[in-house]
Amino acid sequence: MPERTESESRKLLRRLRHAMAEDIAGQARLNNITELTADSMGTEVCSIYLFRDEDTLELCATEGLQPEAVHETRLRVGEGLVGRVARTGQPINTANAPAAPGFRYMPETGEERYSSFLGVPIQRLGQKLGVLVVQSKDAREFSADEIYALEVVAMVLAEMAELGAFVGEGAALRARHQQPVMVRGSTGQEGAAQGHAWLHEPRVVVTNPIAEDSQAELDRLAEAVDALRISVDQMLEGARTGDKEQFQVLEAYRMFANSKGWLRRMEEAIGRGLSAEAAVEKEQSTARARMAQVGDAYLRDRLHDLDDLSNRLLRILTGQGNHTGAEMPADPILVARNIGPGELLDYGRSLKGIVLEEGSVGSHAAIVARALAIPLVIHAGNITTEALNGDHILIDGDQGIVHLRPDETVAAAFRDKIAMQAQAQERYASIRDKPAEALCGTRIALHMNAGLMADLPSLESSGAEGVGLFRTELQFLVRNQMPRRSELSALYARVLDAANGKRVVFRTLDIGSDKVLPYMKPNDEPNPALGWRAIRVGLDKPGVMRMQLQALLRAADGRPLTVMFPFVAQYEEFTAAKAEMDKALARERILGHAIPETLEIGAMLETPSLAFAPDRFFREVDFLSIGGNDLKQFFFAADRENERVRKRYDTLNVSFLSFVRDIVRRCEKTGTELSFCGEDAGRPVEAACLAAIGMRSLSMRPASIGPVKHMMRRIDVGKLNEVIETAMASGDQSVRPAVMEWLRRES
């Protein structure tokens, strides 16, 4: 068969436009599309396969195969040629389909009669929806123009409102965004919340994928690109007098906005019959596909820049800005692909919960969510595509589950869970002013973690004895340039004022790994968690450390001050950091400023190496705080950002608990004050076990203090220690089963 011309491809698109405009039901429209596509491309078969669930494809419409197979034929991802297209997201074009690797014979469809096969993925911005296939008896490969035409049909299908879930076995498709959806993600911040969805960046809907007048579309694209370039230039001009690194990032951003290749590819797509919006989105989808395959962090960041530029261009073309005119609901659950700390702080405590497609447990957003005590679910795949503003939404931060448009049974069960949590909080409020004293008389000091001024009221309401960890990096992360010493000093002074004499442990700047300052040049490290971070950055950039230490000293203004250095891996790092504090003190004395009444200098024990430091270190340091989150990931060599491995390892594993117990005993021997800080400190069972092995100070998020105190006040930690020792001696891998059985008997 001769190669089809570009005008024939445009003809297919025009026919497709008319089919989309017809006022017919979803199934009939899909049938029409398969019929006109097969006719326009000169093939005997055109079929549409859609995902029934994440692993299964279903034949939903066909021209040329047996009609009885529709909604009956299913196959797994990776199975057959259709399954291969679905798995790889790449077209398959072959003149001899039965001989192609992976071909699957499906007698109910009658497809064995057809030799030529062309399958393309139906996807939108990385979201896989299905596969579009044409087949022919003639043994031939399809031309590049035919592949392009079929990809455009697939793109149009992806925009159709009819694509979505099924209603019952073999039923017709139902309109998207109407049926309940459950999305499994990961826990970013514990807690449960219900409310209504509020999209941080509402998706841009392309309503006119096919154009009649290509020149008019080229003119629209040119005008929009000019507007985009002007906005980028304005951003660049605003950063010219600011930080050099930020300016360089925006320079690279402008380079993409002025890329001739990027513009040429969109113009070519318009020339083939697409509208300006559809051409931008097609190029964006291609960039997203490349992004998923790129391992290099720098290149991935550049593709993110291109993705962001495409979103800006689409908003200019469609007029669908971030402010769509929709009114934020009274109980908003924020839904976003990702979000920066500054943007999240702008929303503040108005949010009931947060759901992110991306993010991580240590991301800026997670840090702010913890500070604001807002439930957070991360890695919630495709949530921004599924959700619409105003959708009823339930989030379970404990399980990492999101229910979108839940049915009444699920909603009722969820309301019961929230009510039970509220009753528990009332019970905890009754013991707020009582000590965390066990039945055996052992007292445990419970402190709260903080990072914002907004956290400090919780010091009183939670019953915390002080702030065991004040994260100072948030003030650096939410700005576009380095904060001034005077600004930091004023903030730290307000923190000490709000603490009203209670101890506040200020952790010095803990950046690096997943906490990258927007104005600091990023380092492309293969393993950032083990890289240039925290105290390592501070010692390599002593000017920043000195500035922060001076701000802390001035904020104290003669009051007691407690400072802790993060991620200390060896004794020499602590002595070097302490020397910087000595220099800062000497400078303050020379300037005649007030010196703290008392000054405690401690370190976070987050690496196994520090547990084996010389006795001299343990005697010299004023206090140690075990950073449980990092220590556990390094102890088990299990990345806490990786869901596949993170949950495999238990804090109550005998080896880890024995290691922590050894640290407790060493600190008892040297007289070193010791506390435990992290997620496990705020979990009642884990906290009880830490107390049982000798830990007498725990620091956690404010909301956890009540549950932990309630647990402490109803157990005998001496008896619990006997249970733990017996379980350790028995050869069990974890003491958890024995501990849980004992708690059941005791309660």
Summary of the structure (lengths in Angstrom):
residues: 747
radius of gyration: 30.1
end to end distance: 80.0
largest distance: 93.4
contacts: 2559
relative contact order: 0.07
helix: 48%
strand: 18%
